[in-house]
Amino acid sequence: MRKPYRKTPTWRTLCFTMNKIALAVLIVSVAAASSIATLAAQKHVQKSTVYAWDAGTKANDWGGVRQVMRSPTPTLDELEIHISTLEPGKSPHAPHQHQHEELLIIKDGTLETFQSGARRKVGPGGIIFQASNELHNVTNVGWFPATYYVIGWTVPGALTK
């Protein structure tokens, strides 16, 4: 019986076959790395939760702060929430600016907000919006401590800029 005809592979055929194998390995490796990176990122994403008001206050030179959370969420690179208390006449910092945006919601007291050269007073229930990269700060202009919630967020990609 005669053996079936079998052509000896050429160098070109071998290279083409090896390129297909290398490409397949590369695609599988990239997909696996992407899946691992996604799983790692999902481990640290903030899930729905509840925070108690009685979280400890850390005293500082201007009053105190309760750190509520600071972590990524499914849609933000970072969500930061804290509750600040300012003693009368105090500011938490000099006028400054930053890339993330913030909301301040006044619970008690009277704050004066400084935003891009303008000053305005805000009382309980008032809301202050601090836009990205605009000069701002707040000062307690009342006779009693002022307490306010700070909610800051950073959109995807902004932390790397």
DSSP file (Angstrom, degrees, kcal/mol; ACC not computed):
  #  RESIDUE AA STRUCTURE BP1 BP2  ACC     N-H-->O    O-->H-N    N-H-->O    O-->H-N    TCO  KAPPA ALPHA  PHI   PSI    X-CA   Y-CA   Z-CA
    1    1 A M              0   0    0      0, 0.0     2,-0.3     0, 0.0     0, 0.0   0.000 360.0 360.0 360.0 141.7    0.0    0.0    0.0
    2    2 A R        -     0   0    0      1,-0.1     3,-0.1     3,-0.0     0, 0.0  -0.635 360.0-118.2 -88.0 139.0    1.2    3.4   -0.9
    3    3 A K        -     0   0    0     -2,-0.3     3,-0.1     1,-0.1    -1,-0.1  -0.473  38.7 -99.1 -72.8 145.1    1.7    6.1    1.8
    4    4 A P        -     0   0    0      0, 0.0     2,-0.3     0, 0.0    -1,-0.1  -0.333  45.3 -96.9 -64.1 148.0   -0.4    9.2    1.4
    5    5 A Y        -     0   0    0     -3,-0.1     2,-0.5     1,-0.0    -3,-0.0  -0.470  45.1-177.4 -67.4 128.3    1.3   12.2   -0.2
    6    6 A R        -     0   0    0     -2,-0.3     2,-0.3    -3,-0.1    -1,-0.0  -0.962  16.3-144.7-133.9 116.6    2.6   14.5    2.4
    7    7 A K        -     0   0    0     -2,-0.5     3,-0.0     1,-0.1    -2,-0.0  -0.601  23.3-116.9 -81.1 136.5    4.3   17.7    1.4
    8    8 A T        -     0   0    0     -2,-0.3    -1,-0.1     1,-0.1    -2,-0.0  -0.583  39.5-109.9 -70.5 128.3    7.2   18.9    3.6
    9    9 A P        -     0   0    0      0, 0.0     2,-0.1     0, 0.0    -1,-0.1  -0.289  29.8-132.1 -63.7 143.2    6.2   22.3    5.1
   10   10 A T     >  -     0   0    0      1,-0.1     4,-2.3    -3,-0.0     5,-0.2  -0.458  23.9-106.7 -87.2 165.7    8.0   25.3    3.8
   11   11 A W  H  > S+     0   0    0      1,-0.2     4,-2.5     2,-0.2     5,-0.2   0.892 121.8  53.4 -57.7 -41.3    9.5   28.0    6.0
   12   12 A R  H  > S+     0   0    0      2,-0.2     4,-2.4     1,-0.2    -1,-0.2   0.905 107.8  49.4 -62.5 -43.4    6.7   30.3    5.0
   13   13 A T  H  > S+     0   0    0      2,-0.2     4,-2.3     1,-0.2    -1,-0.2   0.912 111.6  49.4 -63.0 -43.0    4.0   27.8    6.0
   14   14 A L  H  X S+     0   0    0     -4,-2.3     4,-2.6     2,-0.2    -2,-0.2   0.921 111.7  48.1 -62.7 -44.3    5.7   27.3    9.4
   15   15 A C  H  X S+     0   0    0     -4,-2.5     4,-2.6     2,-0.2    -2,-0.2   0.908 111.4  50.2 -62.7 -42.7    5.9   31.0   10.1
   16   16 A F  H  X S+     0   0    0     -4,-2.4     4,-1.9     2,-0.2    -1,-0.2   0.916 112.5  46.9 -62.8 -43.5    2.3   31.6    9.1
   17   17 A T  H  X S+     0   0    0     -4,-2.3     4,-2.1     1,-0.2    -2,-0.2   0.916 113.0  49.1 -64.1 -43.7    1.2   28.8   11.4
   18   18 A M  H  X S+     0   0    0     -4,-2.6     4,-2.9     1,-0.2    -2,-0.2   0.880 108.6  53.6 -64.7 -38.1    3.4   30.1   14.3
   19   19 A N  H  X S+     0   0    0     -4,-2.6     4,-2.5     2,-0.2    -1,-0.2   0.894 108.5  49.7 -63.8 -39.1    2.0   33.6   13.8
   20   20 A K  H  X S+     0   0    0     -4,-1.9     4,-2.2     2,-0.2    -2,-0.2   0.910 113.1  46.5 -65.0 -41.7   -1.6   32.3   14.1
   21   21 A I  H  X S+     0   0    0     -4,-2.1     4,-2.5     2,-0.2    -2,-0.2   0.930 113.2  48.7 -65.8 -45.3   -0.7   30.5   17.3
   22   22 A A  H  X S+     0   0    0     -4,-2.9     4,-2.5     1,-0.2    -2,-0.2   0.898 111.5  50.2 -61.7 -41.0    1.1   33.5   18.7
   23   23 A L  H  X S+     0   0    0     -4,-2.5     4,-2.5     2,-0.2    -1,-0.2   0.911 110.4  49.4 -63.9 -42.5   -1.8   35.7   17.9
   24   24 A A  H  X S+     0   0    0     -4,-2.2     4,-2.3     2,-0.2    -2,-0.2   0.916 112.0  48.2 -63.0 -43.4   -4.2   33.3   19.6
   25   25 A V  H  X S+     0   0    0     -4,-2.5     4,-2.5     1,-0.2    -2,-0.2   0.906 111.6  50.7 -62.9 -41.9   -2.0   33.2   22.7
   26   26 A L  H  X S+     0   0    0     -4,-2.5     4,-2.6     2,-0.2     5,-0.2   0.923 110.5  48.5 -62.1 -45.6   -1.8   37.0   22.7
   27   27 A I  H  X S+     0   0    0     -4,-2.5     4,-2.3     1,-0.2    -2,-0.2   0.928 113.4  46.7 -62.1 -45.9   -5.6   37.4   22.4
   28   28 A V  H  X S+     0   0    0     -4,-2.3     4,-2.3     1,-0.2    -1,-0.2   0.903 112.9  50.6 -63.4 -40.9   -6.3   34.9   25.2
   29   29 A S  H  X S+     0   0    0     -4,-2.5     4,-2.6     2,-0.2    -2,-0.2   0.914 111.2  47.2 -63.9 -44.0   -3.6   36.5   27.4
   30   30 A V  H  X S+     0   0    0     -4,-2.6     4,-2.5     2,-0.2    -2,-0.2   0.915 112.5  49.7 -64.5 -42.9   -5.1   40.0   27.0
   31   31 A A  H  X S+     0   0    0     -4,-2.3     4,-2.2    -5,-0.2    -2,-0.2   0.911 112.6  47.3 -62.5 -42.2   -8.6   38.8   27.7
   32   32 A A  H  X S+     0   0    0     -4,-2.3     4,-2.4     2,-0.2    -2,-0.2   0.924 112.7  48.4 -65.6 -44.4   -7.4   37.0   30.9
   33   33 A A  H  X S+     0   0    0     -4,-2.6     4,-2.5     1,-0.2    -2,-0.2   0.900 111.5  50.7 -62.6 -40.7   -5.4   40.1   32.0
   34   34 A S  H  X S+     0   0    0     -4,-2.5     4,-2.4     2,-0.2    -1,-0.2   0.910 110.7  48.6 -63.5 -42.8   -8.4   42.3   31.4
   35   35 A S  H  X S+     0   0    0     -4,-2.2     4,-2.5     2,-0.2    -2,-0.2   0.907 111.9  49.0 -64.1 -42.0  -10.7   40.0   33.3
   36   36 A I  H  X S+     0   0    0     -4,-2.4     4,-2.4     2,-0.2    -2,-0.2   0.915 112.0  48.7 -64.1 -43.2   -8.3   39.9   36.3
   37   37 A A  H  X S+     0   0    0     -4,-2.5     4,-2.4     2,-0.2    -2,-0.2   0.895 111.5  50.1 -63.9 -40.1   -8.0   43.7   36.3
   38   38 A T  H  X S+     0   0    0     -4,-2.4     4,-2.3     2,-0.2    -2,-0.2   0.925 111.7  47.5 -64.5 -44.5  -11.8   44.1   36.2
   39   39 A L  H  X S+     0   0    0     -4,-2.5     4,-1.4     2,-0.2    -2,-0.2   0.903 111.9  50.5 -63.7 -40.7  -12.2   41.7   39.1
   40   40 A A  H  X S+     0   0    0     -4,-2.4     4,-0.7     1,-0.2     3,-0.2   0.911 112.0  47.3 -63.5 -42.0   -9.5   43.5   41.1
   41   41 A A  H >< S+     0   0    0     -4,-2.4     3,-0.8     1,-0.2     4,-0.3   0.882 108.9  54.4 -67.1 -37.8  -11.1   46.8   40.5
   42   42 A Q  H >< S+     0   0    0     -4,-2.3     3,-0.9     1,-0.2    -1,-0.2   0.784  96.2  67.7 -68.4 -26.4  -14.6   45.5   41.4
   43   43 A K  H 3< S+     0   0    0     -4,-1.4    -1,-0.2     1,-0.2    -2,-0.2   0.856 106.4  39.9 -59.1 -35.5  -13.3   44.3   44.7
   44   44 A H  T << S+     0   0    0     -3,-0.8     2,-0.3    -4,-0.7    -1,-0.2   0.375  85.8 117.1-100.0   3.2  -12.7   47.8   45.9
   45   45 A V  S <  S-     0   0    0     -3,-0.9    28,-0.2    -4,-0.3     2,-0.2  -0.559  72.8-110.0 -76.7 133.8  -15.8   49.5   44.5
   46   46 A Q        -     0   0    0     26,-3.3     2,-0.2    -2,-0.3    -1,-0.1  -0.424  33.7-156.0 -65.7 129.3  -18.2   50.9   47.1
   47   47 A K        -     0   0    0     -2,-0.2    -1,-0.0     1,-0.1     2,-0.0  -0.540  37.6 -71.7 -96.4 168.3  -21.4   49.0   47.5
   48   48 A S  S    S+     0   0    0     -2,-0.2     2,-0.3     1,-0.0    -1,-0.1  -0.356  70.4 148.1 -59.4 138.2  -24.7   50.3   48.9
   49   49 A T        -     0   0    0     -3,-0.1     2,-0.4     2,-0.0    -3,-0.0  -0.938  42.2-116.1-159.9 178.0  -24.5   50.9   52.6
   50   50 A V        -     0   0    0     -2,-0.3     2,-0.4     2,-0.0    -2,-0.0  -0.982  19.4-154.4-127.8 139.6  -25.7   53.0   55.6
   51   51 A Y        -     0   0    0     -2,-0.4     2,-0.2     4,-0.0    17,-0.0  -0.959  16.7-129.7-116.7 132.9  -23.5   55.1   57.8
   52   52 A A    >   -     0   0    0     -2,-0.4     3,-1.0     1,-0.1    -2,-0.0  -0.532  10.8-133.3 -80.2 145.4  -24.5   56.0   61.4
   53   53 A W  T 3  S+     0   0    0      1,-0.2    -1,-0.1    -2,-0.2    -2,-0.0   0.805  98.9  72.5 -64.7 -30.0  -24.4   59.6   62.5
   54   54 A D  T 3   +     0   0    0      2,-0.0    -1,-0.2     3,-0.0     3,-0.1   0.232  64.1 137.0 -78.9  18.0  -22.5   58.6   65.7
   55   55 A A    <   -     0   0    0     -3,-1.0    13,-0.0     1,-0.1    -4,-0.0  -0.382  68.4 -88.3 -59.0 142.8  -19.3   58.0   63.9
   56   56 A G        -     0   0    0      1,-0.1     2,-0.5    11,-0.1    11,-0.4  -0.213  35.9-133.1 -61.1 141.0  -16.4   59.5   65.9
   57   57 A T        -     0   0    0      9,-0.1     2,-0.7    -3,-0.1     9,-0.2  -0.813  11.1-144.2 -94.2 131.3  -15.4   63.1   65.3
   58   58 A K  E     -A   65   0A   0      7,-3.0     7,-1.7    -2,-0.5     2,-0.0  -0.864  20.6-135.3 -96.4 115.4  -11.7   63.8   64.9
   59   59 A A  E     +A   64   0A   0     -2,-0.7     5,-0.3     5,-0.2     2,-0.2  -0.351  31.9 166.4 -69.4 148.2  -10.9   67.1   66.6
   60   60 A N  E >   -A   63   0A   0      3,-1.8     3,-0.7    -2,-0.0    -1,-0.0  -0.831  52.1 -76.6-147.3-173.6   -8.6   69.6   64.8
   61   61 A D  T 3  S+     0   0    0     -2,-0.2    -2,-0.0     1,-0.2     3,-0.0   0.743 127.5  36.9 -64.5 -24.9   -7.6   73.2   64.9
   62   62 A W  T 3  S-     0   0    0     30,-0.1    25,-2.7    28,-0.1     2,-0.3   0.460 130.2 -72.4-109.2  -2.9  -10.8   74.5   63.4
   63   63 A G  E <  S-AB  60  86A   0     -3,-0.7    -3,-1.8    23,-0.2     2,-0.3  -0.788  73.0 -60.1 152.5-104.0  -13.4   72.2   64.9
   64   64 A G  E     -AB  59  85A   0     21,-2.1    21,-2.7    -2,-0.3     2,-0.4  -0.985  30.9-142.4-170.9 166.4  -13.7   68.6   63.9
   65   65 A V  E     -AB  58  84A   0     -7,-1.7    -7,-3.0    -2,-0.3     2,-0.6  -1.000   4.3-155.0-143.2 139.6  -14.5   66.2   61.1
   66   66 A R  E     - B   0  83A   0     17,-2.8    17,-2.4    -2,-0.4     2,-0.6  -0.964  20.4-146.7-109.4 113.1  -16.3   62.9   60.7
   67   67 A Q  E     + B   0  82A   0     -2,-0.6    15,-0.2   -11,-0.4     3,-0.1  -0.720  22.5 173.9 -81.5 120.1  -14.9   60.9   57.8
   68   68 A V  E     -     0   0A   0     13,-2.1     2,-0.3    -2,-0.6    14,-0.2   0.918  56.9 -29.2 -92.3 -57.4  -17.8   59.0   56.3
   69   69 A M  E     - B   0  81A   0     12,-1.9    12,-2.7   -18,-0.0    -1,-0.3  -0.992  40.3-176.5-158.9 156.7  -16.3   57.4   53.1
   70   70 A R  E     + B   0  80A   0     -2,-0.3    10,-0.2    10,-0.2    -3,-0.0  -0.680  44.2 108.0-156.8  98.3  -13.7   57.9   50.4
   71   71 A S  E     - B   0  79A   0      8,-1.9     8,-2.5    -2,-0.2   -26,-0.1  -0.984  66.3 -81.4-163.3 165.7  -13.7   55.2   47.7
   72   72 A P        -     0   0    0      0, 0.0   -26,-3.3     0, 0.0     5,-0.2  -0.397  39.4-160.0 -71.6 156.0  -14.5   54.5   44.1
   73   73 A T        -     0   0    0      3,-2.0     3,-0.2   -28,-0.2   -26,-0.1  -0.741  40.2 -89.1-123.8 175.6  -18.1   53.7   43.1
   74   74 A P  S    S+     0   0    0      0, 0.0   -27,-0.0     0, 0.0     3,-0.0   0.776 127.9  25.3 -59.2 -23.7  -19.4   51.9   40.0
   75   75 A T  S    S+     0   0    0      1,-0.1     2,-0.3    80,-0.0     3,-0.1   0.497 117.6  59.8-118.8  -5.7  -19.6   55.3   38.1
   76   76 A L        -     0   0    0     -3,-0.2    -3,-2.0    79,-0.1    79,-0.2  -0.933  65.6-139.8-125.9 147.4  -17.0   57.5   39.9
   77   77 A D  S    S+     0   0    0     77,-1.8     2,-0.3    -2,-0.3    78,-0.2   0.840  95.6   2.5 -67.7 -32.4  -13.3   57.2   40.4
   78   78 A E  E     - C   0 154A   0     76,-1.4    76,-2.6    -6,-0.1     2,-0.4  -0.954  55.3-169.6-157.3 137.1  -13.9   58.6   43.9
   79   79 A L  E     -BC  71 153A   0     -8,-2.5    -8,-1.9    -2,-0.3     2,-0.5  -0.997  17.3-172.8-122.2 123.8  -16.8   59.6   46.1
   80   80 A E  E     +BC  70 152A   0     72,-3.1    72,-3.4    -2,-0.4     2,-0.4  -0.974   5.8 176.5-123.1 127.1  -15.7   61.3   49.3
   81   81 A I  E     +BC  69 151A   0    -12,-2.7   -13,-2.1    -2,-0.5   -12,-1.9  -0.996   9.4 153.3-130.8 129.6  -18.2   62.2   52.1
   82   82 A H  E     -BC  67 150A   0     68,-2.1    68,-3.2    -2,-0.4     2,-0.5  -0.965  34.9-130.7-145.8 166.2  -17.4   63.8   55.4
   83   83 A I  E     -BC  66 149A   0    -17,-2.4   -17,-2.8    -2,-0.3     2,-0.3  -0.981  25.5-164.0-121.1 121.7  -19.1   66.0   58.0
   84   84 A S  E     -BC  65 148A   0     64,-2.6    64,-2.5    -2,-0.5     2,-0.4  -0.810  10.2-161.4-108.3 146.9  -17.3   69.1   59.2
   85   85 A T  E     -BC  64 147A   0    -21,-2.7   -21,-2.1    -2,-0.3     2,-0.5  -0.994  11.4-162.1-124.4 123.4  -17.9   71.2   62.3
   86   86 A L  E     -BC  63 146A   0     60,-3.1    60,-2.6    -2,-0.4   -23,-0.2  -0.888  13.9-134.0-106.8 132.6  -16.4   74.7   62.3
   87   87 A E    >   -     0   0    0    -25,-2.7     3,-2.1    -2,-0.5    53,-0.4  -0.459  49.9 -72.5 -73.9 156.4  -15.9   76.7   65.5
   88   88 A P  T 3  S+     0   0    0      0, 0.0    53,-0.2     0, 0.0    -1,-0.1  -0.227 120.7  11.3 -53.2 134.3  -17.0   80.4   65.3
   89   89 A G  T 3  S+     0   0    0     51,-2.6     2,-0.2     1,-0.3    52,-0.1   0.413 104.0 121.5  80.2  -1.4  -14.6   82.5   63.2
   90   90 A K    <   -     0   0    0     -3,-2.1    50,-2.5   -28,-0.2    -1,-0.3  -0.621  43.6-163.6-100.4 154.9  -12.8   79.5   61.8
   91   91 A S        -     0   0    0     48,-0.2    48,-0.2    -2,-0.2     3,-0.1  -0.955  23.7-134.2-125.9 148.2  -12.1   78.2   58.3
   92   92 A P  S    S-     0   0    0      0, 0.0     2,-0.3     0, 0.0   -30,-0.1   0.752  84.3 -16.7 -74.3 -21.3  -10.9   74.6   57.5
   93   93 A H  S    S-     0   0    0     45,-0.4    45,-0.2   -31,-0.1     3,-0.1  -0.975  78.9 -82.2-169.5 165.7   -8.3   76.0   55.1
   94   94 A A  S    S-     0   0    0     -2,-0.3    42,-0.1     1,-0.2    44,-0.1  -0.313  72.7 -67.2 -69.9 163.0   -7.3   79.0   53.1
   95   95 A P  S    S+     0   0    0      0, 0.0     2,-0.3     0, 0.0    42,-0.2  -0.302  74.7 156.5 -52.7 133.9   -9.0   79.6   49.7
   96   96 A H  B     -F  136   0B   0     40,-2.3    40,-2.3    38,-0.1     2,-0.3  -0.883  31.2-138.5-149.2 176.4   -7.9   76.8   47.4
   97   97 A Q        +     0   0    0     -2,-0.3     2,-0.3    38,-0.2    38,-0.1  -0.974  16.9 177.1-142.3 156.9   -9.0   75.0   44.3
   98   98 A H        -     0   0    0     -2,-0.3    35,-3.4    33,-0.3    36,-0.3  -0.960  39.5-108.8-154.2 167.5   -9.0   71.4   43.1
   99   99 A Q  S    S+     0   0    0     -2,-0.3    33,-0.1    33,-0.2    -1,-0.1   0.856  91.9  76.4 -73.4 -36.0  -10.1   69.2   40.2
  100  100 A H  S    S-     0   0    0     32,-0.1    33,-0.3    54,-0.1     2,-0.3  -0.308  77.6-125.1 -76.3 162.2  -13.1   67.5   41.9
  101  101 A E  E     -D  153   0A   0     52,-1.5    52,-2.0    31,-0.1     2,-0.3  -0.710  25.6-163.1-103.7 157.6  -16.4   69.1   42.5
  102  102 A E  E     -DE 152 130A   0     28,-2.0    28,-2.9    -2,-0.3     2,-0.4  -0.979  17.0-153.1-141.7 151.5  -18.2   69.4   45.9
  103  103 A L  E     -DE 151 129A   0     48,-2.2    48,-2.7    -2,-0.3     2,-0.5  -0.986  12.0-162.9-116.5 136.4  -21.5   70.0   47.5
  104  104 A L  E     -DE 150 128A   0     24,-2.7    24,-2.9    -2,-0.4     2,-0.5  -0.989   3.6-166.5-116.1 126.2  -21.7   71.4   51.0
  105  105 A I  E     -DE 149 127A   0     44,-2.2    44,-2.7    -2,-0.5     2,-0.4  -0.960  17.8-135.9-116.0 117.1  -25.0   71.1   52.8
  106  106 A I  E     +D  148   0A   0     20,-2.5    19,-3.2    -2,-0.5    42,-0.3  -0.585  27.4 172.2 -80.9 125.1  -25.4   73.2   55.9
  107  107 A K  E     +     0   0A   0     40,-2.7     2,-0.3    -2,-0.4    41,-0.2   0.876  68.7   0.8 -92.3 -51.8  -26.9   71.4   58.9
  108  108 A D  E    S+D  147   0A   0     39,-1.9    39,-1.5    16,-0.1    -1,-0.4  -0.977 104.8  17.9-139.5 149.2  -26.4   74.0   61.7
  109  109 A G  S    S-     0   0    0     -2,-0.3     2,-0.4    37,-0.2    37,-0.1  -0.270  81.1 -69.7  91.8-174.4  -24.9   77.5   61.9
  110  110 A T        -     0   0    0     34,-0.3    31,-1.6    13,-0.2    32,-0.8  -0.986  41.7-170.2-128.1 123.9  -24.0   80.2   59.4
  111  111 A L  E     -HG 122 140B   0     11,-2.7    11,-3.0    -2,-0.4     2,-0.5  -0.829  15.3-146.3-109.4 149.8  -21.2   79.9   56.9
  112  112 A E  E     -HG 121 139B   0     27,-2.9    27,-1.9    -2,-0.3     2,-0.4  -0.980  20.8-153.6-109.8 124.4  -19.8   82.6   54.6
  113  113 A T  E     -HG 120 138B   0      7,-3.2     7,-1.9    -2,-0.5     2,-0.5  -0.806   5.7-155.8-100.5 139.5  -18.6   81.1   51.3
  114  114 A F  E     +HG 119 137B   0     23,-2.9    23,-1.5    -2,-0.4     2,-0.4  -0.968  19.7 171.2-111.6 119.9  -15.9   82.6   49.2
  115  115 A Q  E >   -HG 118 136B   0      3,-2.7     3,-2.0    -2,-0.5    21,-0.2  -0.943  67.4 -31.6-135.9 112.3  -16.1   81.6   45.5
  116  116 A S  T 3  S-     0   0    0     19,-2.6    20,-0.1    -2,-0.4     3,-0.1   0.862 127.2 -41.1  48.6  45.5  -14.0   83.3   42.9
  117  117 A G  T 3  S+     0   0    0      1,-0.3     2,-0.3    18,-0.1    -1,-0.3   0.237 117.1 105.8  93.8 -13.6  -13.8   86.6   44.7
  118  118 A A  E <   -H  115   0B   0     -3,-2.0    -3,-2.7     2,-0.0     2,-0.4  -0.790  52.7-153.8-103.8 144.7  -17.5   86.8   45.9
  119  119 A R  E     +H  114   0B   0     -2,-0.3     2,-0.3    -5,-0.2    -5,-0.2  -0.949  17.0 170.2-118.0 137.1  -18.7   86.2   49.4
  120  120 A R  E     -H  113   0B   0     -7,-1.9    -7,-3.2    -2,-0.4     2,-0.3  -0.997  28.3-125.7-143.7 145.9  -22.2   85.0   50.5
  121  121 A K  E     -H  112   0B   0     -2,-0.3     2,-0.4    -9,-0.2    -9,-0.2  -0.700  24.5-172.2 -91.1 143.6  -23.8   83.9   53.7
  122  122 A V  E     -H  111   0B   0    -11,-3.0   -11,-2.7    -2,-0.3     3,-0.1  -0.999   2.0-169.3-138.3 131.9  -25.5   80.5   53.9
  123  123 A G    >   -     0   0    0     -2,-0.4     3,-2.4   -13,-0.2   -17,-0.3  -0.367  45.8 -37.2-109.9-170.2  -27.6   79.1   56.8
  124  124 A P  T 3  S+     0   0    0      0, 0.0    -1,-0.2     0, 0.0   -17,-0.2  -0.180 128.6  18.4 -52.7 133.8  -29.2   75.8   57.8
  125  125 A G  T 3  S+     0   0    0    -19,-3.2   -18,-0.1     1,-0.3     2,-0.0   0.219  95.5 130.4  88.2 -14.4  -30.5   73.9   54.8
  126  126 A G    <   -     0   0    0     -3,-2.4   -20,-2.5   -20,-0.1     2,-0.4  -0.338  46.7-145.9 -71.6 154.6  -28.5   75.9   52.3
  127  127 A I  E     -E  105   0A   0    -22,-0.2     2,-0.5    -3,-0.1   -22,-0.2  -0.982   7.7-162.4-126.5 132.8  -26.4   74.2   49.7
  128  128 A I  E     -E  104   0A   0    -24,-2.9   -24,-2.7    -2,-0.4     2,-0.5  -0.959   5.7-157.9-113.4 128.9  -23.0   75.4   48.3
  129  129 A F  E     -E  103   0A   0     -2,-0.5     2,-0.7   -26,-0.2   -26,-0.2  -0.939   2.0-162.0-106.8 125.2  -21.7   74.0   45.1
  130  130 A Q  E     -E  102   0A   0    -28,-2.9   -28,-2.0    -2,-0.5     3,-0.1  -0.922  15.4-148.5-106.6 109.9  -17.9   74.2   44.5
  131  131 A A    >   -     0   0    0     -2,-0.7     3,-1.4   -30,-0.2   -33,-0.3  -0.323  33.2 -78.0 -75.8 159.7  -17.1   73.8   40.8
  132  132 A S  T 3  S-     0   0    0      1,-0.2   -33,-0.2   -33,-0.1    -1,-0.1  -0.305 109.8  -0.2 -59.1 133.7  -13.9   72.2   39.5
  133  133 A N  T 3  S+     0   0    0    -35,-3.4     2,-0.4   -33,-0.3    -1,-0.2   0.676  94.8 131.2  61.3  23.4  -10.8   74.4   39.7
  134  134 A E    <   -     0   0    0     -3,-1.4   -36,-0.3   -36,-0.3    -1,-0.2  -0.909  64.5-110.5-105.8 136.1  -12.6   77.5   41.1
  135  135 A L        +     0   0    0     -2,-0.4   -19,-2.6   -38,-0.1     2,-0.3  -0.404  56.5 147.4 -63.3 131.1  -11.0   79.2   44.1
  136  136 A H  E     +FG  96 115B   0    -40,-2.3   -40,-2.3   -21,-0.2     2,-0.3  -0.992  20.1 157.8-159.7 161.1  -13.2   78.7   47.2
  137  137 A N  E     - G   0 114B   0    -23,-1.5   -23,-2.9    -2,-0.3     2,-0.3  -0.937  25.4-129.1-169.1 176.2  -13.4   78.3   51.0
  138  138 A V  E     - G   0 113B   0     -2,-0.3   -45,-0.4   -45,-0.2     2,-0.3  -0.962  12.5-166.0-134.0 153.9  -15.9   78.7   53.9
  139  139 A T  E     - G   0 112B   0    -27,-1.9   -27,-2.9    -2,-0.3     2,-0.8  -0.997  27.5-120.9-137.0 139.7  -15.8   80.5   57.3
  140  140 A N  E     + G   0 111B   0    -50,-2.5   -51,-2.6   -53,-0.4   -29,-0.2  -0.738  33.0 173.4 -80.1 111.5  -18.1   80.2   60.2
  141  141 A V        +     0   0    0    -31,-1.6   -30,-0.2    -2,-0.8    -1,-0.1   0.273  48.4  93.4-102.0   9.1  -19.5   83.7   60.7
  142  142 A G  S    S-     0   0    0    -32,-0.8   -53,-0.2     2,-0.3     4,-0.1  -0.284  83.7-114.1 -93.5-177.7  -22.0   82.7   63.4
  143  143 A W  S    S+     0   0    0    -55,-0.1    -1,-0.1     2,-0.1     3,-0.0   0.565  96.2  48.0 -90.7 -12.0  -21.8   82.7   67.2
  144  144 A F  S    S-     0   0    0      1,-0.1   -34,-0.3   -57,-0.1    -2,-0.3  -0.793 102.5 -73.1-126.1 164.9  -22.1   78.9   67.5
  145  145 A P        -     0   0    0      0, 0.0     2,-0.5     0, 0.0   -58,-0.2  -0.279  45.1-142.3 -57.1 144.3  -20.4   75.9   65.8
  146  146 A A  E     -C   86   0A   0    -60,-2.6   -60,-3.1   -37,-0.1     2,-0.4  -0.941  13.3-164.3-111.2 131.0  -21.5   75.3   62.2
  147  147 A T  E     +CD  85 108A   0    -39,-1.5   -40,-2.7    -2,-0.5   -39,-1.9  -0.949  14.8 166.3-117.5 135.5  -21.9   71.7   61.0
  148  148 A Y  E     -CD  84 106A   0    -64,-2.5   -64,-2.6    -2,-0.4     2,-0.3  -0.995  32.3-122.3-148.8 150.8  -22.1   70.8   57.3
  149  149 A Y  E     -CD  83 105A   0    -44,-2.7   -44,-2.2    -2,-0.3     2,-0.5  -0.733  21.5-156.8 -90.8 139.2  -21.9   67.8   55.0
  150  150 A V  E     -CD  82 104A   0    -68,-3.2   -68,-2.1    -2,-0.3     2,-0.5  -0.982  10.5-178.1-119.5 124.5  -19.3   67.7   52.3
  151  151 A I  E     +CD  81 103A   0    -48,-2.7   -48,-2.2    -2,-0.5     2,-0.4  -0.963   9.1 176.8-123.4 111.9  -19.9   65.4   49.3
  152  152 A G  E     -CD  80 102A   0    -72,-3.4   -72,-3.1    -2,-0.5     2,-0.4  -0.896   5.2-171.6-117.4 145.9  -17.1   65.4   46.7
  153  153 A W  E     -CD  79 101A   0    -52,-2.0   -52,-1.5    -2,-0.4     2,-0.5  -0.988  13.8-155.6-139.9 148.0  -16.8   63.4   43.5
  154  154 A T  E     -C   78   0A   0    -76,-2.6   -77,-1.8    -2,-0.4   -76,-1.4  -0.986  21.8-135.7-123.5 122.3  -14.2   62.7   40.9
  155  155 A V    >   -     0   0    0     -2,-0.5     3,-2.0   -79,-0.2     4,-0.4  -0.320  43.3 -73.2 -73.9 158.1  -15.3   61.6   37.5
  156  156 A P  T 3  S+     0   0    0      0, 0.0    -1,-0.2     0, 0.0   -80,-0.0  -0.235 118.9  15.0 -54.6 133.2  -13.5   58.7   35.7
  157  157 A G  T >  S+     0   0    0     -3,-0.1     3,-0.6     1,-0.0     4,-0.3   0.150  97.5  99.7  91.6 -18.4  -10.1   59.7   34.4
  158  158 A A  G X  S+     0   0    0     -3,-2.0     3,-0.9     1,-0.2   -59,-0.1   0.787  72.3  63.1 -74.6 -26.7   -9.8   62.9   36.4
  159  159 A L  G 3  S+     0   0    0     -4,-0.4    -1,-0.2     1,-0.2   -60,-0.0   0.776 102.6  51.1 -67.9 -24.5   -7.6   61.3   39.1
  160  160 A T  G <         0   0    0     -3,-0.6    -1,-0.2     1,-0.2    -2,-0.2   0.544 360.0 360.0 -90.2  -6.7   -4.9   60.6   36.6
  161  161 A K    <         0   0    0     -3,-0.9    -1,-0.2    -4,-0.3    -2,-0.1   0.467 360.0 360.0 -80.4 360.0   -4.8   64.2   35.2
